[in-house]
Amino acid sequence: MTPNKSYKKVFIGIIALLLLCFIANISLGSVFIPWLDTLSSLIGASVEKESWRHIVIAYRLPKALTAIIVGSGLGVSGLMMQTLFRNPLAGPFVLGISSGATLGVALLILGSTFTGIAVSSFLTSKWGLIIAASLGSVIVLFAVMIVSVRVKDTMAILIIGLMFGSITTAIVSVLSYFAPADLLQQYVFWGFGSLGNLSWFEVLIFFGISLFGLLLAIASIKPLNTLLLGENYARSLGLNIKTSRFLIIIATGLLAGSSTAFAGPIAFIGLAVPHLTRQLFHTSDHKTLIPAVILIGSIIMLICDSIAQLPSSEYTLPINAITSLIGAPVVIWLLVRKRKMLF
């Protein structure tokens, strides 16, 4: 996958900005670590305080890598959904995958209200929540895949995905209404999203799933470019619409589902990053857009996480709130300034 050579300087600048944001994200926090000591910790050189090295390696580096995986995965999945449905408002969760993950977690945390069965500490642990969210995403993903095989109209799949989301939201609302305050609070905290709760082992698993999804997205570059011409024209060019649609949905499910399972529901990124990238590169070629979205999604996620950390403060804001508060006004400003939405 080689981006357009005319954008070489732009890509170099974006990569440099990504490295800058990466180092800044690791340096900032309740304890400020000088940039040189941050770099020394990363390369194994001597640092002024050994406690700084422990903070960087054990806590901040996994969190920064999680931000990159989430930002790139949601950005690419959002780009594919906007192209597949030719809808600028489509995002990575339009198929109900995030709603499925949310339902899985809600059933785990809030379901004991109806069953009367006490939930064990393992089930409500970090891995329990990850497994519940993953199962919920997988179930909805399989349902959408079955529909995609039987339905010819792509817009029908979009509507069905929205209906899946509405059904799961309704079930979660009922569970929330009857849930006691302590369980409801636990569920709400999960919904805020978090990048800093993963161990190195969990980051590695998250990376493996996301990498597979990104590889499928890269394999879909030619079908995605062809779909921009419309389904009928793409079919006349020999594109197998059902197979391509199936591959794109699988890639989106892996990227969006794993992000929700490991980091919680993260708003804005998947919807806005593709538009920001198109405004910057002025192209619809996915050979350029996919690597650009990976980089820009990572940068935005790192910036939002740095703001959420409230540097030099012991408090941390919900990452889900920051991505919306910071990102949405930027997108509105860009679209108003450009007067039209590139697609």
C-alpha positions, 0 to 999 in steps of 0.5 A: 500500500503506497500513498500517492507520491504527490502527498509525500511531504504531507505524510512526512509532516503528519508522521512527525506530528504523530511522533510529537503527540506520542511523546507529549502524551507519555510525558503529560499526566499527574506527574510531568516527566521531561521529554528527554527523560521520556525518550530515555525511558523508551530507549532504555537509557538512564533517567533522573528518577527510576520511578519515571521509567516505571510510570512510562513503561508500565502505565503511559506507554500502553495507554498511548499505544491503546490510543493509537490502536483505537484512533486508527481502527475507528477511523478506518472502519468509519471510512469504510462504512461511509464508502460502502453506504455512500453516506457521510453520516455513517460511522463505524457503529452504524451496523449496531456493533457498538450497541451489541457490545453495550448490550453484552456489558449491560446484561452482565452488569445489570442483568442480575437485577432480573435473574437474582443471581449474584455476579462473581467478581471475575465476571465484572472484572476487566476481562469479564467486561471485555468478553461480554462486550466482544460476545455482544459485538460478535452476535450483532456482527453475525446477524448483520453478515447473515443479512448482507448475504440475503439482502441485495440492497446495501441501504437495507443493510444500513437500515437493519443495522440501525434497527439492531441498534434501536433494539439493543438500546431499548433493552439496555434502557429497560435494564437500566431502569430497574437496576440498583444505583451501584450497578448502574453507576458501574455500567455508566463508568464503563460507558465513559470509555477508558484507554488506561486500564489495559495491561501489556498482554491485553494491548497485545491481543487488542493490537493483533485483532486490530491488525487483522482488521486493518489488513482486511481493510487494505485488501478492500482498497480496490473494491472500496474505490470501485464502490465510489462509482456506484454499485451498478457500475461496480457490478458492470466492472466485474466486482462481486458486490456481496463478497466485497460487502462481506469483507468490508463488514468483517473488517469493520466488525473487527476494528470497531468491535475490538475498540469497544470491547477493550476501550469502551464506546468512543464517540466522534473519532470514526465519524469525523476522522474520514472527513478531516482526512478528505478535507486535508488530502482532497482525494477519494482514493482509498490507497491514500485515504486509509494510511492517512486516516490511520495517522490522523486518527491516531493523532486526534486520539492522542491529543484527546487523551492528553487533554483528558489527563488534565496535566499536573492534576490527579483527575482524569476526564472521560475520554468519550466526552473529550473526543466529542467536545474537542472534535465536533466543533473542529469538524463543524468549522471545517465543513462551514469553511469549505462550504461542502462535504467532500465524498 
